[in-house]
């Protein structure tokens, strides 16, 4: 055995009867992985890593050679070592595995390894420190063989209380989680994956973040630099794979400016409201950082982007607005931070305010000027006022086909992105400027110069009375085949906390939520808008919950997600993730045993209904088997008790509502 002079520490690695004669197993002594051998009545321990390609010798076997001698054989490529000395065939003194002292004691088998030296600061440490300095403090991901150095740097940040890490079951859920987090907070969270399939599993959720303008940070492991591009295991060109989805995508090299790379990835994600992506080759992550390497901070790197419009554009908009008798304001998701100013302008004009579906909840339905949601998921109130309006003032909307903003109406469009102004068709007055600043300036112009607008508050109230009467009849509908969507969302409107965060999935559940749920104006609704990806809700709820654990405007809020059975099935196992971390999420699941929206589309297109039925378990029972709360509702009369109980539960809860697919 190798003589040692440095300090050593003994670690128990196995029970006395755990290893039978002639066998080997992997064991861990401190941070040292060893191959523990029992052979010829002796215990030995050697370095577990085969010098060929790092194969785990402890997963190998002890086999007889051609001349009768016995060898410990590596399971990967068959390299041999003497089980007692660790030397290869030939017994050369200067080769072979490092050996460690072993003692069989009364309570088990112990191995002595050198005391761990102080941990050296690595390249990954510099980048992780920069990341948390920028406020990226939530990471969703999966630790694996090609990101271990980066994962260890994240572990250090977590142990220092600077970062929360959430291990997920599928990388796609991590991407949707950070997309939901970004949509809620306007800040990026990070997703951690290995090379190859772990990285590519992120793409759908990252596309969701990109097309909806949510900042997100992707940290992908990669094979070692020396085998990139030579068809190594899990080697794919990750920069190319992420080129279309990422606003910034770079590989980290030993000679890179490591802190600056992380700064650029995060700043790009925030400023361009998209994906920042960094590729970490396996050999670069644990490399020793330069002695003078400093982590960076956001100090002096972010400008105030709340800019006002050019005077000429403002004047043209104001002149048009002064003449309008029935102006209507439409707000999109891009106007989220400007709602106080926009509502102030609406109150000055006594003009109704409608929202796009993505902007649902940005004004309370109870506000005397609220006109509900536009478009396919909307209310007849919004459609009425748009048809009657003689001027549309549109803030932060991209004129999606689903929204259905009338192209022929005189229109003032306000946006900070000149490419979004008049993107789909010409508008009367395109105004480039911050929505809040522009709304305040227009309000001041109306106060000074007067307005021809008539007071539409009474008409708004009348239209709401008509719609709520119609909703009441739908709530009471019952064909004996399940609960109606109107009844479910009428109950959820009453039970959801006034500041709840509500991630919503894709499908009939989405349309029904948009039509029937009445937000308070303090709630936040999250959805997969332009991508429209099924499966969004539960992972996004996990991301939203992470934000409720951090200091800020969302701290302590309740998260209530909504999906159909098809959407929940996409990432159902993430319910165990919610249980593992005690996430205070209530998931409302509409179970009609089919892909209901597709069934409707087949019928509307005069196609036969085909392959849309689903075979489901008891989702409430599934939730309970995972360690959470599960409630099942079969009749409308059971809704109130089940929702109240689940929302009050401090932890993961699921309310499975058996719904009638025809009453959506």
C-alpha positions in Angstrom: 0.0 0.0 0.0 1.1 3.6 -0.7 2.9 5.2 2.2 1.3 8.5 3.4 2.7 11.4 5.3 -0.2 13.9 5.0 -3.0 14.0 7.5 -5.7 11.4 6.9 -9.3 11.0 7.8 -11.1 7.7 8.4 -14.6 7.2 6.9 -17.0 4.3 7.3 -17.8 3.1 3.9 -19.6 -0.2 4.4 -21.1 -2.7 6.9 -19.1 -5.8 7.8 -21.3 -8.2 5.9 -22.1 -5.8 3.0 -19.4 -7.2 0.6 -19.0 -10.9 0.0 -15.7 -12.6 -0.9 -14.6 -12.0 -4.5 -16.7 -8.9 -5.1 -16.1 -5.1 -5.5 -18.4 -2.1 -5.0 -18.2 1.6 -5.3 -18.1 3.6 -2.0 -17.5 7.2 -0.9 -15.0 8.2 1.7 -15.5 11.9 2.3 -15.4 13.3 -1.3 -13.1 10.5 -2.5 -14.8 7.7 -4.6 -13.2 4.4 -4.0 -13.5 0.8 -5.4 -13.8 -1.3 -2.2 -12.6 -4.9 -2.8 -13.0 -8.1 -0.7 -10.6 -10.7 -2.1 -8.5 -13.5 -0.8 -9.7 -12.8 2.8 -8.6 -9.1 2.6 -10.2 -5.7 2.1 -8.6 -3.2 -0.2 -9.6 0.2 -1.5 -8.3 2.0 -4.6 -9.2 5.1 -6.6 -12.5 4.3 -8.3 -11.7 6.1 -11.5 -10.1 4.0 -14.3 -7.3 5.9 -15.9 -8.5 5.1 -19.4 -11.8 7.0 -19.6 -12.9 7.3 -16.0 -14.9 4.1 -15.8 -16.1 3.2 -12.3 -14.0 0.2 -11.2 -16.4 -0.4 -8.3 -19.0 -1.5 -10.9 -16.6 -4.0 -12.4 -15.9 -7.6 -11.5 -13.0 -9.8 -10.3 -12.3 -12.3 -13.0 -9.6 -15.0 -13.7 -7.0 -14.3 -16.4 -5.7 -16.8 -18.9 -2.9 -17.9 -16.6 -5.1 -18.3 -13.6 -4.4 -15.0 -11.8 -7.4 -12.8 -10.8 -7.9 -9.2 -12.0 -10.3 -6.4 -11.2 -11.8 -5.6 -14.6 -13.2 -2.1 -15.5 -16.8 -2.5 -16.7 -16.4 0.1 -19.5 -13.5 -1.2 -21.6 -12.0 -4.2 -19.8 -8.8 -2.6 -18.4 -7.4 -4.9 -15.6 -5.9 -4.2 -12.2 -4.6 -6.4 -9.4 -7.5 -6.4 -6.8 -5.0 -6.2 -3.9 -2.3 -3.8 -5.2 -4.2 -1.8 -7.9 -1.4 -2.5 -10.4 -2.0 -3.4 -14.0 -0.7 -6.6 -15.6 3.1 -6.5 -15.6 3.2 -5.0 -12.1 5.2 -1.8 -13.0 6.1 0.1 -9.9 5.2 3.6 -11.4 1.7 2.7 -12.7 -1.6 1.5 -11.2 -4.3 2.9 -9.0 -3.9 5.0 -5.9 -4.5 2.8 -2.9 -6.0 3.7 0.5 -5.7 2.2 3.9 -8.6 0.0 5.0 -9.6 -1.3 8.5 -12.3 -3.8 9.4 -13.7 -2.6 12.7 -16.5 -3.9 14.9 -19.0 -1.5 13.4 -18.0 -1.7 9.8 -15.4 -1.1 7.1 -13.4 2.1 7.3 -11.1 3.7 4.6 -8.6 6.5 5.3 -8.2 9.3 2.8 -6.2 12.5 2.9 -7.8 15.4 4.6 -9.6 17.5 2.1 -7.5 20.6 1.1 -9.2 24.0 1.0 -11.6 24.3 -1.9 -10.0 26.2 -4.8 -12.1 29.0 -6.4 -13.0 27.8 -9.9 -14.1 29.4 -13.2 -17.6 28.2 -12.4 -17.4 30.0 -9.0 -16.6 33.3 -10.6 -19.6 32.9 -13.0 -22.0 31.7 -10.2 -21.0 34.7 -8.0 -21.6 37.1 -10.9 -25.0 35.4 -11.5 -26.1 35.9 -7.9 -24.7 39.4 -7.8 -27.1 40.2 -10.6 -30.0 38.9 -8.6 -30.4 35.5 -10.3 -31.2 33.6 -7.2 -33.6 30.8 -8.4 -32.3 27.9 -10.4 -34.3 24.9 -11.7 -32.4 22.0 -13.2 -31.0 18.5 -13.1 -27.4 17.8 -11.9 -25.6 15.4 -14.2 -22.3 14.1 -15.5 -21.4 17.1 -17.7 -22.3 19.9 -15.3 -20.8 18.7 -12.0 -18.3 21.5 -11.8 -21.0 24.2 -12.4 -23.4 22.4 -10.0 -20.8 22.5 -7.3 -20.4 26.2 -7.7 -24.1 26.6 -7.4 -24.0 24.4 -4.3 -21.6 26.9 -2.7 -23.9 29.8 -3.5 -26.8 27.9 -2.1 -24.9 27.1 1.1 -24.2 30.8 1.5 -27.9 31.6 1.3 -27.5 33.5 -2.0 -29.4 31.0 -4.2 -32.3 28.6 -4.1 -32.0 25.4 -6.2 -34.9 23.3 -7.3 -34.2 19.8 -8.8 -36.8 19.0 -11.4 -37.8 15.7 -13.0 -37.6 16.9 -16.7 -35.6 19.7 -18.1 -38.7 20.9 -20.1 -40.3 21.7 -16.8 -37.3 23.8 -15.8 -37.6 25.9 -18.9 -41.3 26.5 -18.3 -40.6 27.3 -14.7 -38.1 30.0 -15.5 -40.4 31.3 -18.3 -43.1 31.7 -15.7 -40.7 33.3 -13.2 -39.6 35.8 -15.9 -43.1 36.7 -16.9 -44.1 37.3 -13.3 -41.0 39.3 -12.1 -39.4 40.7 -15.2 -36.1 39.1 -14.0 -34.4 36.0 -15.2 -34.2 32.7 -13.3 -31.8 30.0 -14.5 -32.2 26.5 -15.8 -29.3 24.0 -15.4 -28.9 21.0 -17.7 -26.3 18.5 -18.9 -25.0 18.4 -22.5 -27.0 16.8 -25.4 -30.6 15.8 -24.5 -30.7 17.7 -21.3 -29.9 20.9 -23.1 -32.3 20.2 -26.0 -35.1 19.4 -23.6 -35.1 23.1 -22.7 -36.0 24.4 -26.1 -39.8 24.4 -26.0 -40.0 26.3 -22.7 -37.3 28.7 -23.9 -39.2 29.4 -27.0 -42.1 30.2 -24.8 -40.0 32.8 -22.9 -38.6 34.2 -26.2 -41.9 34.8 -28.0 -43.6 36.2 -24.9 -40.7 38.5 -24.0 -39.7 36.9 -20.7 -36.1 37.1 -19.5 -34.5 33.6 -18.9 -31.0 32.2 -18.4 -30.0 28.8 -19.7 -26.8 27.1 -18.3 -26.0 24.0 -20.3 -23.2 21.5 -19.6 -21.1 20.3 -22.5 -18.6 17.5 -23.3 -15.0 18.3 -22.8 -13.5 20.8 -25.2 -11.1 18.3 -26.8 -13.9 16.1 -28.0 -16.4 18.7 -29.2 -17.2 18.1 -32.8 -15.7 14.6 -33.1 -18.9 12.7 -32.5 -18.4 12.1 -28.8 -21.1 10.8 -26.6 -23.8 13.6 -26.1 -21.8 16.0 -28.2 -24.0 18.3 -30.2 -23.4 21.9 -31.4 -25.2 23.7 -28.6 -24.5 27.2 -29.9 -26.2 26.2 -33.2 -29.0 24.4 -31.4 -29.8 27.5 -29.4 -29.0 30.1 -32.0 -32.7 30.8 -33.0 -34.1 30.9 -29.5 -31.4 32.7 -27.6 -30.6 36.4 -27.8 -27.1 35.6 -26.5 -25.4 32.2 -26.8 -21.7 31.7 -26.1 -19.4 28.9 -25.0 -17.2 29.4 -22.0 -13.5 28.7 -22.8 -10.5 28.6 -20.3 -9.3 32.0 -21.7 -12.8 33.7 -21.7 -13.5 36.8 -19.6 -15.7 34.6 -17.4 -17.5 37.3 -15.3 -18.1 39.4 -18.4 -19.7 36.4 -20.2 -22.2 35.9 -17.4 -22.9 39.6 -17.2 -23.6 39.8 -20.9 -25.9 36.8 -20.8 -28.0 38.2 -18.0 -28.0 41.8 -19.2 -29.1 40.6 -22.7 -31.9 38.5 -21.2 -33.2 41.5 -19.2 -32.8 44.3 -21.8 -33.9 42.3 -24.8 -36.5 40.3 -22.8 -35.4 36.9 -24.0 -33.0 34.0 -23.4 -29.3 34.3 -22.4 -27.5 31.0 -22.9 -24.0 29.9 -21.8 -22.4 26.6 -22.7 -20.0 25.1 -20.1 -17.6 22.4 -21.4 -17.0 19.8 -18.7 -13.2 20.5 -18.3 -13.6 24.3 -18.0 -16.1 24.3 -15.1 -13.7 23.1 -12.4 -10.6 24.8 -13.7 -8.9 27.0 -11.2 -9.9 30.7 -11.5 -7.2 33.3 -11.9 -6.0 34.7 -8.6 -7.3 38.2 -9.6 -10.6 37.0 -11.1 -13.4 39.2 -9.8 -17.1 38.6 -10.0 -19.1 41.4 -11.6 -22.2 43.2 -10.4 -25.0 45.2 -12.3 -23.7 48.5 -10.8 -23.4 51.1 -13.6 -24.6 48.7 -16.3 -28.4 49.3 -16.5 -30.0 52.4 -17.9 -33.5 53.8 -17.2 -35.5 52.9 -20.3 -38.7 54.9 -19.4 -38.3 57.3 -22.3 -41.0 59.6 -23.5 -42.3 59.9 -27.1 -41.1 62.5 -29.6 -43.1 65.7 -29.3 -44.4 65.4 -32.8 -45.9 62.0 -32.2 -47.3 63.1 -28.9 -49.0 66.1 -30.5 -50.5 64.0 -33.3 -51.9 61.6 -30.8 -53.3 64.3 -28.5 -55.0 66.1 -31.4 -56.7 62.8 -32.5 -57.7 62.0 -28.9 -59.2 65.4 -28.2 -61.7 64.9 -31.1 -62.8 61.4 -30.2 -66.3 61.0 -28.7 -66.1 57.3 -27.9 -62.4 56.5 -27.4 -61.5 53.0 -26.1 -58.2 52.0 -24.5 -56.8 48.5 -25.2 -53.9 47.3 -23.1 -51.6 44.4 -23.8 -49.1 42.5 -21.7 -46.4 45.0 -22.6 -48.3 47.7 -20.6 -48.2 45.7 -17.4 -46.0 48.2 -15.5 -47.9 51.2 -16.8 -51.4 50.3 -15.6 -51.7 53.0 -12.9 -51.0 55.7 -15.5 -53.2 54.1 -18.2 -56.2 53.8 -15.8 -55.6 57.5 -14.8 -55.9 58.4 -18.5 -59.0 56.3 -18.9 -60.6 58.0 -15.9 -59.8 61.4 -17.3 -61.6 60.4 -20.6 -64.3 58.2 -18.9 -63.2 55.6 -21.6 -63.6 51.8 -21.3 -60.5 49.7 -20.9 -60.2 46.3 -22.4 -57.3 43.9 -22.2 -55.8 41.3 -24.5 -56.0 37.8 -23.1 -52.3 37.9 -22.0 -53.1 41.1 -20.1 -56.1 39.7 -18.3 -56.1 40.9 -14.7 -54.2 44.1 -15.3 -57.4 46.0 -14.5 -60.0 44.7 -12.1 -63.3 43.6 -13.8 -65.0 45.5 -11.0 -63.5 48.8 -12.1 -66.3 51.0 -13.5 -64.4 51.4 -16.8 -63.2 47.8 -17.2 -64.5 46.1 -20.4 -63.0 42.6 -19.9 -60.9 40.6 -22.4 -60.8 41.0 -26.1 -60.9 38.2 -28.7 -61.5 34.5 -28.6 -61.2 34.1 -24.9 -63.0 37.3 -24.2 -66.3 38.9 -23.2 -69.1 40.4 -25.3 -68.5 43.7 -23.4 -65.1 44.3 -24.9 -66.4 43.4 -28.4 -69.3 45.8 -28.0 -67.2 48.8 -27.1 -64.6 48.1 -29.8 -67.4 48.0 -32.4 -68.8 51.3 -31.1 -65.5 53.2 -30.6 -64.4 56.0 -32.9 -60.8 55.8 -31.7 -58.6 53.0 -30.2 -55.7 53.8 -28.0 -53.5 50.6 -27.8 -50.7 50.3 -25.2 -48.3 47.4 -25.3 -50.2 45.0 -27.6 -48.9 43.3 -30.8 -52.3 42.9 -32.4 -52.4 39.1 -32.3 -55.1 37.5 -34.5 -56.5 35.9 -31.3 -57.0 39.4 -29.9 -59.1 40.6 -32.8 -58.4 44.4 -32.7 -60.3 46.0 -35.5 -57.9 47.1 -38.2 -60.2 49.7 -39.8 -60.6 51.8 -36.7 -58.6 55.0 -36.2 -55.8 53.9 -33.9 -53.1 55.3 -31.7 -50.5 52.6 -30.9 -47.9 53.1 -28.1 -44.9 50.8 -27.7 -41.2 51.0 -26.9 -40.2 48.7 -29.8 -40.4 50.5 -33.2 -40.7 47.1 -34.9 -43.9 46.3 -33.1 -45.4 49.7 -34.1 -47.7 49.1 -37.1 -46.2 45.6 -37.4 -49.3 43.9 -38.9 -51.0 46.9 -40.6 -50.7 50.7 -40.7 -52.1 52.6 -37.8 -53.2 56.2 -37.7 -50.6 57.4 -35.2 -47.7 55.1 -34.2 -46.0 56.4 -31.0 -42.7 55.1 -29.8 -42.4 55.6 -26.0 -42.8 54.1 -22.6 -46.5 53.3 -22.0 -46.5 54.9 -18.5 -44.7 58.1 -19.6 -46.9 58.5 -22.7 -50.2 57.9 -20.8 -49.2 60.6 -18.3 -48.4 63.0 -21.0 -51.6 62.4 -22.9 -53.6 62.8 -19.7 -51.9 66.2 -19.1 -52.8 67.2 -22.6 -56.4 66.3 -22.1 -56.5 68.2 -18.8 -55.2 71.3 -20.6 -57.0 71.2 -23.9 -60.2 69.4 -23.1 -61.8 66.4 -24.7 -64.9 65.6 -26.7 -65.2 62.2 -25.0 -68.6 61.3 -23.5 -68.9 59.5 -20.2 -69.3 55.7 -20.9 -69.4 54.5 -17.3 -73.2 53.9 -17.4 -72.9 52.0 -20.6 -70.1 49.8 -19.2 -72.2 49.0 -16.1 -75.2 48.1 -18.4 -73.1 45.8 -20.5 -71.7 44.0 -17.4 -75.2 43.5 -16.1 -76.2 41.8 -19.3 -73.1 39.6 -19.4 -73.3 38.6 -15.7 -76.9 37.6 -16.2 -75.9 35.4 -19.0 -73.1 33.9 -17.0 -75.5 33.1 -14.1 -77.6 30.9 -16.4 -74.5 29.1 -17.6 -73.4 28.5 -14.0 -76.6 26.7 -13.3 -76.4 24.4 -16.3 -76.1 20.8 -15.5 -76.5 17.9 -17.9 -75.4 15.3 -15.3 -72.1 14.8 -17.1 -69.9 16.9 -15.0 -69.4 20.5 -13.7 -69.7 23.4 -16.1 -66.7 25.6 -16.7 -68.8 28.7 -15.8 -69.6 27.2 -12.4 -65.9 26.3 -11.7 -64.6 29.8 -12.5 -67.4 31.5 -10.7 -66.4 29.6 -7.6 -62.7 30.2 -8.2 -63.4 34.0 -8.6 -64.9 33.9 -5.1 -62.2 31.8 -3.4 -58.9 32.9 -5.0 -57.1 35.4 -2.8 -57.2 39.0 -4.2 -53.4 38.9 -4.8 -53.1 35.3 -6.1 -50.8 34.4 -9.0 -52.7 32.3 -11.6 -50.7 30.4 -14.2 -53.1 29.0 -16.8 -52.5 26.2 -19.3 -53.6 25.8 -23.0 -56.9 24.4 -24.2 -60.6 24.8 -23.4 -59.6 25.5 -19.8 -57.9 28.6 -21.1 -60.8 30.0 -23.0 -63.2 29.3 -20.1 -60.9 31.0 -17.7 -60.6 34.1 -19.9 -64.4 34.3 -20.3 -65.6 33.5 -16.8 -63.0 34.3 -14.2 -63.2 37.9 -12.9 -59.8 39.2 -11.7 -59.4 41.7 -8.8 -56.7 43.8 -10.5 -54.1 42.8 -7.9 -53.8 39.2 -9.2 -51.3 38.1 -11.8 -52.3 35.8 -14.7 -49.5 33.9 -16.5 -49.9 32.0 -19.7 -48.1 30.6 -22.7 -49.2 33.3 -25.0 -47.8 33.3 -28.5 -46.3 29.8 -28.3 -49.5 28.4 -26.8 -47.8 25.4 -25.3 -49.8 22.7 -23.5 -48.2 21.7 -20.2 -47.2 25.3 -19.2 -49.3 25.8 -16.1 -47.8 23.5 -13.4 -44.1 24.2 -14.2 -44.9 27.9 -14.4 -46.6 27.7 -11.1 -43.3 26.3 -9.7 -41.4 29.2 -11.1 -44.0 31.6 -9.7 -43.8 30.0 -6.3 -40.0 30.4 -6.3 -40.6 34.2 -6.7 -42.9 34.1 -3.7 -40.0 32.9 -1.6 -37.9 36.0 -2.4 -38.1 39.5 -1.1 -40.2 41.6 -3.5 -43.8 42.3 -4.5 -44.7 38.6 -4.8 -43.4 37.4 -1.4 -45.8 35.1 0.4 -48.6 35.2 -2.3 -50.7 32.1 -3.1 -50.1 30.4 -6.4 -53.2 28.7 -8.1 -52.6 27.1 -11.4 -55.3 25.9 -13.9 -55.1 23.2 -16.5 -57.0 20.5 -18.3 -56.1 16.8 -18.0 -54.1 16.9 -21.2 -51.9 19.7 -20.0 -51.4 18.3 -16.5 -50.3 15.0 -18.0 -47.4 16.6 -19.8 -45.5 17.3 -16.5 -47.5 15.4 -13.9 -44.4 14.1 -12.2 -43.4 17.6 -11.3 -46.1 17.4 -8.6 -43.4 15.3 -6.7 -41.0 18.3 -7.1 -43.6 20.5 -5.6 -43.9 18.1 -2.7 -40.2 17.8 -2.3 -39.7 21.6 -1.8 -43.0 22.2 0.0 -44.3 24.5 -2.7 -47.5 26.3 -1.7 -49.3 25.6 -5.0 -53.0 24.8 -5.5 -53.5 23.2 -8.9 -57.1 23.2 -10.3 -57.4 20.4 -12.9 -60.4 20.1 -15.3 -60.8 16.5 -16.1 -63.1 15.6 -19.1 -61.0 12.6 -20.3 -60.2 14.2 -23.7 -58.3 16.8 -25.5 -61.4 18.9 -25.5 -60.2 21.8 -27.6 -59.0 19.5 -30.4 -62.3 17.7 -30.3 -64.1 21.0 -30.9 -61.8 21.9 -33.7 -62.4 18.6 -35.4 -66.1 19.1 -35.1 -66.0 22.7 -36.3 -63.9 21.6 -39.3 -66.4 18.8 -40.1 -63.8 16.2 -39.4 -64.7 13.1 -37.5 -63.6 13.1 -33.8 -60.4 11.0 -33.7 -57.7 10.2 -31.2 -58.6 12.9 -28.7 -59.9 10.7 -25.8 -57.6 10.2 -22.8 -57.3 7.4 -20.3 -56.7 9.0 -16.9 -56.0 7.9 -13.4 -57.6 9.5 -10.4 -55.6 12.7 -10.4 -56.6 13.4 -6.8 -55.4 10.0 -5.8 -52.2 10.6 -7.7 -51.6 13.8 -5.8 -52.2 12.0 -2.5 -49.8 9.2 -3.5 -47.1 11.9 -4.2 -47.5 13.3 -0.6 -49.8 16.2 -1.4 -53.4 17.0 -0.9 -55.9 15.7 -3.5 -59.6 16.6 -3.7 -62.1 15.3 -6.3 -65.2 17.2 -7.3 -68.0 15.6 -9.2 -70.9 18.0 -8.6 -71.1 21.8 -8.5 -72.2 21.7 -4.9 -68.8 20.3 -3.9 -66.8 23.1 -5.5 -66.8 25.6 -2.6 -65.6 23.2 0.1 -62.9 21.6 -2.1 -61.5 24.9 -3.4 -61.5 26.5 0.1 -59.8 23.5 1.6 -57.1 23.2 -1.1 -56.4 26.9 -1.3 -56.0 27.1 2.5 -53.6 24.1 2.5 -50.0 25.1 3.1 -48.3 23.0 0.5 -49.0 21.2 -2.9 -52.7 20.6 -3.4 -54.7 19.4 -6.4 -58.4 19.8 -7.0 -59.6 17.5 -9.7 -62.9 18.7 -11.2 -64.8 16.3 -13.3 -66.1 18.6 -16.1 -68.6 18.5 -18.9 -66.7 19.0 -22.2 -69.8 20.5 -23.8 -70.3 23.2 -21.0 -67.1 25.2 -21.6 
